[in-house]
Amino acid sequence: MFHMPNLTELLVILLIVFLLFGASKLPEVGRGLGEGIRNFKKALAGETEEEKKVKEVKGEEVNKEKV
């Protein structure tokens, strides 16, 4: 069925990716992949940037009232 790739298979995959994109494009590809994963995790958590900002503003207002 489905199995995890072993070291040899991973090296072949990395070599093909390197040949396709070249050394200059690999950081961009990695950056884009990381950003996609972060956005996916945020979507799973259900918290958006706007919600975080609202929480921060409310938290600041509460702190000002206590002082």
N, CA, C and O atoms as a GROMACS GRO file, in nm:
protein
  268
    1MET      N    1   0.084  -0.119   0.000
    1MET     CA    2   0.000   0.000   0.000
    1MET      C    3   0.088   0.125   0.000
    1MET      O    4   0.149   0.156  -0.102
    2PHE      N    5   0.096   0.195   0.109
    2PHE     CA    6   0.177   0.317   0.117
    2PHE      C    7   0.285   0.297   0.223
    2PHE      O    8   0.256   0.253   0.335
    3HIS      N    9   0.407   0.330   0.188
    3HIS     CA   10   0.516   0.319   0.284
    3HIS      C   11   0.598   0.447   0.284
    3HIS      O   12   0.597   0.524   0.187
    4MET      N   13   0.668   0.469   0.392
    4MET     CA   14   0.756   0.586   0.402
    4MET      C   15   0.878   0.564   0.313
    4MET      O   16   0.932   0.453   0.308
    5PRO      N   17   0.922   0.669   0.244
    5PRO     CA   18   1.040   0.653   0.158
    5PRO      C   19   1.167   0.634   0.243
    5PRO      O   20   1.182   0.694   0.349
    6ASN      N   21   1.255   0.550   0.193
    6ASN     CA   22   1.381   0.529   0.264
    6ASN      C   23   1.481   0.637   0.223
    6ASN      O   24   1.448   0.726   0.145
    7LEU      N   25   1.601   0.628   0.274
    7LEU     CA   26   1.702   0.731   0.251
    7LEU      C   27   1.737   0.745   0.103
    7LEU      O   28   1.752   0.856   0.053
    8THR      N   29   1.750   0.635   0.035
    8THR     CA   30   1.785   0.640  -0.107
    8THR      C   31   1.676   0.710  -0.188
    8THR      O   32   1.706   0.792  -0.275
    9GLU      N   33   1.552   0.678  -0.160
    9GLU     CA   34   1.440   0.741  -0.232
    9GLU      C   35   1.434   0.890  -0.203
    9GLU      O   36   1.406   0.970  -0.293
   10LEU      N   37   1.459   0.929  -0.078
   10LEU     CA   38   1.459   1.071  -0.043
   10LEU      C   39   1.570   1.146  -0.116
   10LEU      O   40   1.549   1.258  -0.163
   11LEU      N   41   1.686   1.085  -0.126
   11LEU     CA   42   1.798   1.148  -0.197
   11LEU      C   43   1.767   1.166  -0.345
   11LEU      O   44   1.802   1.268  -0.404
   12VAL      N   45   1.702   1.068  -0.405
   12VAL     CA   46   1.665   1.078  -0.546
   12VAL      C   47   1.563   1.190  -0.564
   12VAL      O   48   1.573   1.268  -0.659
   13ILE      N   49   1.466   1.199  -0.475
   13ILE     CA   50   1.365   1.305  -0.482
   13ILE      C   51   1.431   1.441  -0.468
   13ILE      O   52   1.400   1.533  -0.544
   14LEU      N   53   1.521   1.456  -0.371
   14LEU     CA   54   1.591   1.583  -0.351
   14LEU      C   55   1.676   1.620  -0.472
   14LEU      O   56   1.684   1.737  -0.508
   15LEU      N   57   1.739   1.523  -0.533
   15LEU     CA   58   1.820   1.548  -0.652
   15LEU      C   59   1.733   1.597  -0.767
   15LEU      O   60   1.770   1.691  -0.838
   16ILE      N   61   1.618   1.535  -0.786
   16ILE     CA   62   1.527   1.577  -0.892
   16ILE      C   63   1.477   1.719  -0.866
   16ILE      O   64   1.471   1.801  -0.958
   17VAL      N   65   1.441   1.750  -0.741
   17VAL     CA   66   1.396   1.886  -0.707
   17VAL      C   67   1.507   1.985  -0.733
   17VAL      O   68   1.482   2.093  -0.786
   18PHE      N   69   1.629   1.950  -0.695
   18PHE     CA   70   1.743   2.038  -0.718
   18PHE      C   71   1.765   2.064  -0.866
   18PHE      O   72   1.793   2.177  -0.906
   19LEU      N   73   1.753   1.961  -0.946
   19LEU     CA   74   1.772   1.977  -1.091
   19LEU      C   75   1.660   2.058  -1.155
   19LEU      O   76   1.684   2.135  -1.248
   20LEU      N   77   1.538   2.041  -1.106
   20LEU     CA   78   1.425   2.115  -1.163
   20LEU      C   79   1.429   2.264  -1.129
   20LEU      O   80   1.408   2.348  -1.216
   21PHE      N   81   1.455   2.295  -1.003
   21PHE     CA   82   1.445   2.434  -0.958
   21PHE      C   83   1.578   2.507  -0.955
   21PHE      O   84   1.580   2.629  -0.968
   22GLY      N   85   1.687   2.437  -0.939
   22GLY     CA   86   1.818   2.501  -0.932
   22GLY      C   87   1.845   2.555  -0.792
   22GLY      O   88   1.755   2.565  -0.709
   23ALA      N   89   1.970   2.588  -0.768
   23ALA     CA   90   2.013   2.631  -0.635
   23ALA      C   91   1.952   2.767  -0.597
   23ALA      O   92   1.927   2.791  -0.479
   24SER      N   93   1.930   2.854  -0.693
   24SER     CA   94   1.879   2.987  -0.660
   24SER      C   95   1.731   2.986  -0.623
   24SER      O   96   1.686   3.073  -0.548
   25LYS      N   97   1.656   2.891  -0.673
   25LYS     CA   98   1.512   2.886  -0.646
   25LYS      C   99   1.477   2.806  -0.521
   25LYS      O  100   1.366   2.821  -0.469
   26LEU      N  101   1.566   2.724  -0.471
   26LEU     CA  102   1.534   2.639  -0.357
   26LEU      C  103   1.495   2.718  -0.232
   26LEU      O  104   1.400   2.678  -0.165
   27PRO      N  105   1.564   2.828  -0.196
   27PRO     CA  106   1.518   2.904  -0.079
   27PRO      C  107   1.377   2.960  -0.096
   27PRO      O  108   1.299   2.963   0.000
   28GLU      N  109   1.344   3.004  -0.217
   28GLU     CA  110   1.210   3.056  -0.242
   28GLU      C  111   1.105   2.946  -0.229
   28GLU      O  112   0.998   2.968  -0.173
   29VAL      N  113   1.137   2.828  -0.280
   29VAL     CA  114   1.044   2.716  -0.270
   29VAL      C  115   1.025   2.677  -0.124
   29VAL      O  116   0.912   2.654  -0.081
   30GLY      N  117   1.133   2.670  -0.049
   30GLY     CA  118   1.124   2.638   0.094
   30GLY      C  119   1.045   2.741   0.171
   30GLY      O  120   0.965   2.706   0.258
   31ARG      N  121   1.068   2.868   0.141
   31ARG     CA  122   0.997   2.976   0.208
   31ARG      C  123   0.847   2.968   0.179
   31ARG      O  124   0.764   2.982   0.269
   32GLY      N  125   0.814   2.944   0.054
   32GLY     CA  126   0.673   2.933   0.016
   32GLY      C  127   0.606   2.813   0.081
   32GLY      O  128   0.491   2.820   0.125
   33LEU      N  129   0.679   2.702   0.089
   33LEU     CA  130   0.626   2.582   0.152
   33LEU      C  131   0.604   2.607   0.301
   33LEU      O  132   0.501   2.566   0.356
   34GLY      N  133   0.699   2.672   0.366
   34GLY     CA  134   0.684   2.702   0.509
   34GLY      C  135   0.567   2.795   0.536
   34GLY      O  136   0.493   2.776   0.632
   35GLU      N  137   0.551   2.894   0.451
   35GLU     CA  138   0.440   2.988   0.466
   35GLU      C  139   0.306   2.916   0.448
   35GLU      O  140   0.210   2.942   0.519
   36GLY      N  141   0.301   2.826   0.352
   36GLY     CA  142   0.179   2.749   0.329
   36GLY      C  143   0.144   2.662   0.449
   36GLY      O  144   0.027   2.652   0.487
   37ILE      N  145   0.244   2.600   0.508
   37ILE     CA  146   0.221   2.517   0.626
   37ILE      C  147   0.173   2.602   0.743
   37ILE      O  148   0.082   2.562   0.815
   38ARG      N  149   0.234   2.720   0.762
   38ARG     CA  150   0.191   2.810   0.871
   38ARG      C  151   0.045   2.852   0.852
   38ARG      O  152  -0.033   2.850   0.947
   39ASN      N  153   0.009   2.890   0.730
   39ASN     CA  154  -0.128   2.930   0.703
   39ASN      C  155  -0.225   2.815   0.725
   39ASN      O  156  -0.335   2.835   0.776
   40PHE      N  157  -0.185   2.696   0.688
   40PHE     CA  158  -0.269   2.578   0.708
   40PHE      C  159  -0.292   2.554   0.857
   40PHE      O  160  -0.404   2.525   0.899
   41LYS      N  161  -0.185   2.565   0.937
   41LYS     CA  162  -0.199   2.544   1.082
   41LYS      C  163  -0.288   2.652   1.144
   41LYS      O  164  -0.369   2.622   1.232
   42LYS      N  165  -0.274   2.776   1.098
   42LYS     CA  166  -0.360   2.884   1.148
   42LYS      C  167  -0.505   2.858   1.114
   42LYS      O  168  -0.594   2.882   1.196
   43ALA      N  169  -0.530   2.807   0.994
   43ALA     CA  170  -0.667   2.777   0.953
   43ALA      C  171  -0.724   2.664   1.038
   43ALA      O  172  -0.842   2.666   1.073
   44LEU      N  173  -0.642   2.566   1.071
   44LEU     CA  174  -0.689   2.458   1.156
   44LEU      C  175  -0.719   2.507   1.297
   44LEU      O  176  -0.814   2.461   1.361
   45ALA      N  177  -0.639   2.600   1.345
   45ALA     CA  178  -0.661   2.656   1.478
   45ALA      C  179  -0.784   2.744   1.480
   45ALA      O  180  -0.846   2.760   1.585
   46GLY      N  181  -0.820   2.801   1.367
   46GLY     CA  182  -0.941   2.883   1.358
   46GLY      C  183  -0.920   3.027   1.400
   46GLY      O  184  -1.017   3.102   1.412
   47GLU      N  185  -0.797   3.066   1.421
   47GLU     CA  186  -0.770   3.203   1.464
   47GLU      C  187  -0.705   3.280   1.350
   47GLU      O  188  -0.602   3.238   1.297
   48THR      N  189  -0.765   3.392   1.312
   48THR     CA  190  -0.711   3.473   1.204
   48THR      C  191  -0.633   3.590   1.261
   48THR      O  192  -0.634   3.614   1.382
   49GLU      N  193  -0.565   3.662   1.174
   49GLU     CA  194  -0.487   3.778   1.218
   49GLU      C  195  -0.580   3.884   1.278
   49GLU      O  196  -0.544   3.950   1.376
   50GLU      N  197  -0.698   3.901   1.219
   50GLU     CA  198  -0.791   4.001   1.270
   50GLU      C  199  -0.835   3.966   1.411
   50GLU      O  200  -0.845   4.054   1.497
   51GLU      N  201  -0.860   3.838   1.437
   51GLU     CA  202  -0.901   3.795   1.571
   51GLU      C  203  -0.789   3.820   1.672
   51GLU      O  204  -0.816   3.860   1.785
   52LYS      N  205  -0.665   3.796   1.632
   52LYS     CA  206  -0.552   3.821   1.721
   52LYS      C  207  -0.542   3.969   1.755
   52LYS      O  208  -0.517   4.005   1.870
   53LYS      N  209  -0.561   4.055   1.654
   53LYS     CA  210  -0.554   4.199   1.678
   53LYS      C  211  -0.664   4.244   1.772
   53LYS      O  212  -0.640   4.328   1.859
   54VAL      N  213  -0.784   4.190   1.756
   54VAL     CA  214  -0.895   4.227   1.843
   54VAL      C  215  -0.864   4.185   1.986
   54VAL      O  216  -0.891   4.261   2.080
   55LYS      N  217  -0.809   4.066   2.004
   55LYS     CA  218  -0.773   4.020   2.138
   55LYS      C  219  -0.666   4.109   2.200
   55LYS      O  220  -0.672   4.141   2.319
   56GLU      N  221  -0.568   4.150   2.119
   56GLU     CA  222  -0.462   4.238   2.170
   56GLU      C  223  -0.518   4.372   2.212
   56GLU      O  224  -0.482   4.424   2.318
   57VAL      N  225  -0.606   4.430   2.131
   57VAL     CA  226  -0.665   4.560   2.163
   57VAL      C  227  -0.749   4.550   2.289
   57VAL      O  228  -0.740   4.636   2.376
   58LYS      N  229  -0.830   4.446   2.300
   58LYS     CA  230  -0.911   4.428   2.420
   58LYS      C  231  -0.824   4.409   2.542
   58LYS      O  232  -0.854   4.462   2.649
   59GLY      N  233  -0.715   4.335   2.528
   59GLY     CA  234  -0.623   4.313   2.638
   59GLY      C  235  -0.557   4.442   2.684
   59GLY      O  236  -0.536   4.462   2.804
   60GLU      N  237  -0.523   4.531   2.590
   60GLU     CA  238  -0.462   4.659   2.622
   60GLU      C  239  -0.561   4.749   2.694
   60GLU      O  240  -0.524   4.820   2.787
   61GLU      N  241  -0.687   4.747   2.651
   61GLU     CA  242  -0.789   4.830   2.714
   61GLU      C  243  -0.813   4.786   2.857
   61GLU      O  244  -0.831   4.870   2.946
   62VAL      N  245  -0.814   4.655   2.881
   62VAL     CA  246  -0.833   4.602   3.016
   62VAL      C  247  -0.715   4.642   3.104
   62VAL      O  248  -0.735   4.680   3.220
   63ASN      N  249  -0.594   4.634   3.052
   63ASN     CA  250  -0.475   4.672   3.128
   63ASN      C  251  -0.477   4.821   3.161
   63ASN      O  252  -0.434   4.859   3.270
   64LYS      N  253  -0.524   4.907   3.071
   64LYS     CA  254  -0.530   5.051   3.097
   64LYS      C  255  -0.630   5.082   3.206
   64LYS      O  256  -0.605   5.170   3.288
   65GLU      N  257  -0.743   5.010   3.209
   65GLU     CA  258  -0.846   5.036   3.308
   65GLU      C  259  -0.796   4.999   3.448
   65GLU      O  260  -0.835   5.065   3.545
   66LYS      N  261  -0.713   4.897   3.462
   66LYS     CA  262  -0.662   4.854   3.590
   66LYS      C  263  -0.563   4.953   3.648
   66LYS      O  264  -0.548   4.961   3.770
   67VAL      N  265  -0.493   5.030   3.563
   67VAL     CA  266  -0.389   5.122   3.609
   67VAL      C  267  -0.448   5.248   3.651
   67VAL      O  268  -0.376   5.339   3.693
   0.00000   0.00000   0.00000
